[in-house]
Amino acid sequence: MAGNKILIGKVPLENFLIFIFTFVLSLIVANIVYAVIRSFLDKKLPQRNSKLIARIIQYAVLTAGLYYGIYHVLHLDLTALAASLGIFGIAVAFSSQQIIQNFIAGILISVGRPIELEEWVEITGPIQTGISKIKDITLTRTILRDVDGRLLYIPNFILLSSKIINYTKSGFVEIPVQVTIPLGSDYERIKKTIKEVINEHAKILPNVPEQEKSIIMKLFELSRTKRLFDEETDISRFEPRILISDVSGSDMKLAIKIWIREINKKDEIVSEFLDSLRKKFKEEKDFGPA
């Protein structure tokens, strides 16, 4: 104590309290700035870009607040700074391990970039998300929205220890569709009919509209996509496969392997394909032995 002043290190208590107030105020202002910038930029830019810009400015405001508090309030007194941070440390003592884990995981996700905003992914492991879109990535948690519209808040350390299936980065995915036919059917004719139905569907590769083909060819130009394919890198790579998966009693099960690009519309595409196949079978009626 110097005179009537209470000192922490070499800093008066009132300066110490001002630093705490400055730090809290910086957090509040940074979050308000983030929300205001997002509301403005979301109307002008893609969400991925607007979130990135808003996040950078948010951290800049927080850094400026800390700079002011450390240099102009604490006057770079490390003892007082350590005491200030120690109060916050006591408040989070029981949860600090998880906070640190989330923070480190958030940095690793940002650097390694296994996922990015607006990508379609599926998380398996400690948690199961189903097919979901990445809506936000912070230093402590990742927010996803699943195909049913639910928001999922996942701590980053859990996300990093899970299996991440990134459908957007892969560009395309092959999905199986099961169909059961009578054992004595004309298999070759049925295969031909199935391929005709596949070729007529606008969302099943490789016979898609020119606009879709243009998108696919641009994906092939990306280095990350080229690494996924060892053979030909054109749209003929996506020819459907029709395989016999099981023979049981009087039935034969077929596994139809089709390629699609929009994984978020998988159920819709499969439903449309099966409905078209049902109608085609009904038209042709007789699939007896050749």
Sequence and secondary structure as in RCSB ss.txt:
>XXXX:A:sequence
MAGNKILIGKVPLENFLIFIFTFVLSLIVANIVYAVIRSFLDKKLPQRNSKLIARIIQYAVLTAGLYYGIYHVLH
LDLTALAASLGIFGIAVAFSSQQIIQNFIAGILISVGRPIELEEWVEITGPIQTGISKIKDITLTRTILRDVDGR
LLYIPNFILLSSKIINYTKSGFVEIPVQVTIPLGSDYERIKKTIKEVINEHAKILPNVPEQEKSIIMKLFELSRT
KRLFDEETDISRFEPRILISDVSGSDMKLAIKIWIREINKKDEIVSEFLDSLRKKFKEEKDFGPA
>XXXX:A:secstr
 BTTB EETTEEHHHHHHHHHHHHHHHHHHHHHHHHHHHHHTTTS HHHHHHHHHHHHHHHHHHHHHHIIIIIST
T HHHHHHHHHHHHHHTGGGHHHHHHHHHHHHHHHHH SS TT EEEEESSS  EEEEEEEE SSEEEEEETTS 
EEEEEHHHHHTSEEEEHHHH  EEEEEEEEEETTS HHHHHHHHHHHHHH TTEESS  HHHHHHHHHHHTSHHH
HTT SS  SGGGG  EEEEEEEETTEEEEEEEEEES GGGHHHHHHHHHHHHHHHHHHH      
